């Protein structure tokens, strides 16, 4: 018998892990709720026709596809003309959710008559990508998304940035930097240098700046036959000093003849003006080289990193004007963010930032010197009715073993029971942290534990 | 463009649906926690070698298998010798979780050195089965499982029955009946009639009693060449009066020569004795025809139905002595239950049993007679900091439209803002339920909403 194991890139979670994850998810969810975002859920399995082509070629390759079953499988086999003609798509009509945004766009279109706009939703569910596993990257991981659709007000960009700040402050990740850019600015730079047809290629290359540095980015732009003017503009941007106002000055000078550029500048300025009044500017930074991989963004783009960590982006997002039009519904602007909860958990672990209270789940163990009987169960019921998480050691195992059980499970209180114990009289209570042992009745014990 | 749609047997959940589901999951989870069960999670995707053969042929067919990708897919194609030799297993090494029990057994074996036994765990996660969708049956649905492993104490059967009662009482599903049987009793009946080799076949037929009635069950047993003695015993059982004591009398008479039968009777009597002392017997019933489809059960079996509903089983479970031995770890007895949370949600919906508080998520809408500005955001922050779920209408749309927005979203309070409003002075508040409109400052508004 070989030892069982799990699939590459997936994880089992022990009770302590789950408690930690719930702390992170709970923090994010509470903030979403305060900002009046409402929960929705979509299926794990979507039709391939919904997902294919929405994430680029790489996305299509990394998608977990579901194998057709039974008659459908047989039909596919019968359609085979030669072995060379066999492709993955022959055997699959469904795939696992790759992100929460595309299913959300599908959801908006399908349920448009049941929703009121602007619709603010949040969604906390797992997604699956067959990426090569590495630090902070898993094949099954949770996204925590908040989006507003049906309004082009920049107010919602601001609300989402408020949410990011509030969550990361609550989690004590105070070295966060919210980088902000606008796709309209990137579009304008590409447009005025006559490279509109290469927009996607250029943003893909620019996106590598953090990984490979400015020189290699410039070299790659040149190698990809991007014209001199465009390369020169990006070269200038890389050389600009970091202050927001110097970046804005440069933009106003260089994009003065581009209408889309002017719109982008106006949006960025307006957002930073809001942030200043809400005292949020200190963690926010305009970053003209931020491009973000996903092509559906059309306006603001947002990416959050931690200064003192190499875990990569922990929140990302942006505005998309055309996402629902791929499903037939036009003119619905949306803006959203996505927290990478798994990476956030990893950082909190590394930095030891989980509150101590997160790890203890059970309050009380009833130690049974003889086998547990109905009296032990009744006493347990008394504590449970009063919301004390209680467990009964089932058989009269050695005292040492039962005490060890309490210690290994971080149980703070123990009550000793034997056949002679009167459930209405005094019982012996042990505080496992201090070692203190006292006799008291069940009401007094309850009071002690509840304090 | 075709209208987008979702995969057969899957569901989208609107905010109200999610709130209702959270009410059910939350109720179950709180009870699990009071009984000191600890949360774990396992991956959605497991190796096929872990899952195959654990759920019978039907299970293997209904499993959602993951299509191999990239090189693995190409390798599989290269191995094809003739079209006739192509089977589903050629293209798949992984599948979606089919239940929570087998992954849990795998987890126990893999993490045995990190756990302390008896280990009480709960797990609330989705599972996938490509069943034909019908009322109360979905292809993606949640199971809420609680199991104890590493102890053969019947105390845990009793705790699980306590949990079932407590959850269903809290959900006000008071017509529940907890049916209890023991596989040892079924084994004894089969054994004394010399049909040991047909045990699985017989339990599968007996399991249909509710659906097809006693006469057809008897006929099917006879058609399957089950011997006279066995058929006669089951015929007698079908004719027995319903009281627990008459069933026990019959068992003691008929199984007196079977050691395994005596053990089964002893266990059942012991459990019912506990239940009597805990005042739980009135909802519990011994049912000698209860067999349960899953073959890993070896002792107690439990199934819960509602008297006044045809939704089928809403909780099921039992004891298994050999589950971890399929993964190489022997002598670890376990017992567990699984709540069918989706069916429970369906029944609560049908019976209108969700509390009214479940459907309202947002407390306050700031109506903006002019476009929302930074003052509106600051006022929203004030309420959010005080845990009032607040949303701002972004643009100065018509008053009627904004009021309608509040109504459609069940928002109970509205504050009217214009360019002239002083956030520190009196503001107009409307109670959307009573229609009452009053002027008060933000502190007074906060107090009013919090009450």
Contacts between the chains, C-beta under 8 A, distances in Angstrom:
chain1	res1	chain2	res2	distance
A	1	B	327	7.2
A	1	B	328	4.1
A	3	B	109	7.4
A	3	B	110	7.3
A	3	B	327	7.8
A	3	B	328	6.7
A	4	B	47	8.0
A	4	B	49	8.0
A	4	B	50	5.8
A	4	B	106	4.5
A	4	B	109	5.6
A	4	B	110	5.7
A	4	B	327	4.6
A	4	B	328	7.6
A	5	B	47	7.0
A	5	B	110	7.0
A	6	B	42	7.7
A	6	B	43	5.7
A	6	B	46	6.9
A	6	B	47	7.1
A	6	B	106	7.8
A	6	B	110	7.6
A	7	B	43	6.3
A	7	B	45	5.0
A	7	B	46	6.5
A	7	B	47	5.7
A	7	B	94	5.4
A	10	B	43	3.4
A	10	B	44	7.7
A	10	B	45	5.9
A	11	B	43	6.4
A	12	B	40	7.3
A	12	B	41	7.3
A	12	B	42	5.5
A	12	B	43	7.1
A	12	B	107	5.6
A	12	B	110	7.0
A	12	B	111	6.7
A	13	B	40	6.0
A	13	B	41	4.1
A	13	B	42	7.6
A	14	B	40	6.4
A	14	B	111	6.8
A	14	B	114	6.3
A	14	B	115	8.0
A	15	B	38	3.8
A	15	B	39	5.7
A	15	B	40	5.9
A	15	B	121	7.2
A	17	B	41	7.8
A	18	B	38	7.9
A	18	B	39	4.0
A	18	B	40	6.1
A	18	B	41	5.7
A	19	B	39	7.0
A	21	B	41	7.9
A	22	B	39	7.6
A	33	B	361	6.9
A	33	B	389	5.5
A	34	B	384	4.3
A	34	B	387	6.6
A	34	B	388	7.6
A	34	B	389	5.6
A	34	B	390	7.2
A	35	B	384	6.5
A	35	B	389	7.6
A	35	B	390	7.4
A	35	B	391	7.3
A	36	B	361	7.4
A	36	B	362	4.4
A	36	B	389	5.0
A	36	B	390	5.9
A	36	B	391	3.5
A	38	B	15	3.7
A	38	B	18	7.9
A	38	B	361	5.2
A	38	B	362	7.3
A	39	B	15	5.7
A	39	B	18	4.0
A	39	B	19	7.0
A	39	B	22	7.5
A	39	B	361	7.8
A	40	B	12	7.3
A	40	B	13	5.9
A	40	B	14	6.4
A	40	B	15	5.9
A	40	B	18	6.1
A	41	B	12	7.3
A	41	B	13	4.1
A	41	B	17	7.8
A	41	B	18	5.7
A	41	B	21	7.9
A	42	B	6	7.7
A	42	B	12	5.5
A	42	B	13	7.6
A	43	B	6	5.7
A	43	B	7	6.3
A	43	B	10	3.5
A	43	B	11	6.4
A	43	B	12	7.1
A	43	B	140	5.6
A	44	B	10	7.7
A	44	B	44	7.0
A	44	B	96	7.9
A	44	B	126	6.5
A	44	B	128	7.3
A	44	B	140	5.8
A	45	B	7	5.0
A	45	B	10	5.9
A	45	B	64	7.2
A	45	B	128	7.2
A	45	B	139	7.5
A	45	B	140	6.6
A	46	B	6	6.8
A	46	B	7	6.5
A	47	B	4	8.0
A	47	B	5	7.0
A	47	B	6	7.1
A	47	B	7	5.7
A	49	B	4	8.0
A	50	B	4	5.8
A	61	B	69	7.0
A	61	B	70	6.8
A	62	B	69	8.0
A	64	B	45	7.2
A	64	B	66	5.5
A	64	B	67	7.9
A	64	B	69	7.9
A	65	B	66	7.2
A	65	B	67	4.2
A	65	B	69	7.5
A	66	B	64	5.5
A	66	B	65	7.2
A	66	B	66	6.6
A	66	B	67	6.7
A	66	B	96	7.9
A	67	B	64	7.9
A	67	B	65	4.2
A	67	B	66	6.7
A	67	B	67	4.5
A	67	B	88	6.1
A	67	B	91	5.8
A	67	B	92	5.0
A	69	B	61	7.0
A	69	B	62	8.0
A	69	B	64	7.9
A	69	B	65	7.5
A	69	B	88	7.1
A	69	B	130	5.6
A	70	B	61	6.8
A	73	B	88	5.5
A	77	B	83	6.1
A	77	B	86	4.9
A	78	B	83	7.9
A	80	B	83	5.6
A	80	B	86	7.6
A	83	B	77	6.1
A	83	B	78	7.9
A	83	B	80	5.6
A	86	B	77	4.9
A	86	B	80	7.6
A	88	B	67	6.1
A	88	B	69	7.1
A	88	B	73	5.5
A	91	B	67	5.8
A	91	B	91	5.8
A	92	B	67	5.0
A	94	B	7	5.4
A	96	B	44	7.9
A	96	B	66	7.9
A	106	B	4	4.5
A	106	B	6	7.8
A	107	B	12	5.6
A	109	B	3	7.4
A	109	B	4	5.6
A	110	B	3	7.3
A	110	B	4	5.7
A	110	B	5	7.0
A	110	B	6	7.6
A	110	B	12	7.0
A	111	B	12	6.7
A	111	B	14	6.9
A	114	B	14	6.3
A	115	B	14	8.0
A	116	B	404	7.9
A	116	B	405	5.7
A	116	B	408	4.4
A	116	B	409	6.0
A	118	B	394	6.4
A	120	B	391	6.6
A	121	B	15	7.2
A	126	B	44	6.5
A	128	B	44	7.3
A	128	B	45	7.2
A	130	B	69	5.7
A	139	B	45	7.5
A	140	B	43	5.6
A	140	B	44	5.8
A	140	B	45	6.6
A	151	B	394	5.1
A	151	B	395	7.2
A	153	B	371	7.8
A	153	B	372	7.2
A	153	B	394	3.4
A	153	B	395	5.8
A	155	B	372	5.4
A	155	B	377	6.9
A	155	B	392	6.5
A	155	B	394	4.7
A	156	B	394	6.8
A	158	B	377	6.5
A	159	B	377	7.6
A	159	B	392	7.8
A	162	B	377	7.8
A	162	B	381	7.3
A	273	B	374	7.9
A	274	B	374	5.8
A	274	B	377	6.9
A	277	B	374	4.4
A	277	B	377	7.9
A	277	B	378	7.5
A	278	B	374	7.1
A	278	B	377	6.4
A	278	B	378	7.0
A	278	B	381	7.2
A	327	B	1	7.2
A	327	B	3	7.8
A	327	B	4	4.6
A	328	B	1	4.1
A	328	B	3	6.7
A	328	B	4	7.6
A	361	B	33	6.9
A	361	B	36	7.4
A	361	B	38	5.2
A	361	B	39	7.8
A	362	B	36	4.4
A	362	B	38	7.3
A	371	B	153	7.8
A	372	B	153	7.2
A	372	B	155	5.4
A	374	B	273	7.9
A	374	B	274	5.8
A	374	B	277	4.4
A	374	B	278	7.1
A	377	B	155	6.9
A	377	B	158	6.4
A	377	B	159	7.6
A	377	B	162	7.8
A	377	B	274	6.8
A	377	B	277	7.9
A	377	B	278	6.3
A	378	B	277	7.4
A	378	B	278	7.0
A	381	B	162	7.3
A	381	B	278	7.1
A	384	B	34	4.3
A	384	B	35	6.5
A	387	B	34	6.6
A	388	B	34	7.6
A	389	B	33	5.5
A	389	B	34	5.7
A	389	B	35	7.6
A	389	B	36	5.0
A	390	B	34	7.2
A	390	B	35	7.4
A	390	B	36	5.9
A	391	B	35	7.3
A	391	B	36	3.5
A	391	B	120	6.6
A	392	B	155	6.5
A	392	B	159	7.8
A	394	B	118	6.4
A	394	B	151	5.1
A	394	B	153	3.4
A	394	B	155	4.7
A	394	B	156	6.8
A	395	B	151	7.2
A	395	B	153	5.8
A	404	B	116	7.9
A	405	B	116	5.7
A	408	B	116	4.3
A	409	B	116	6.0
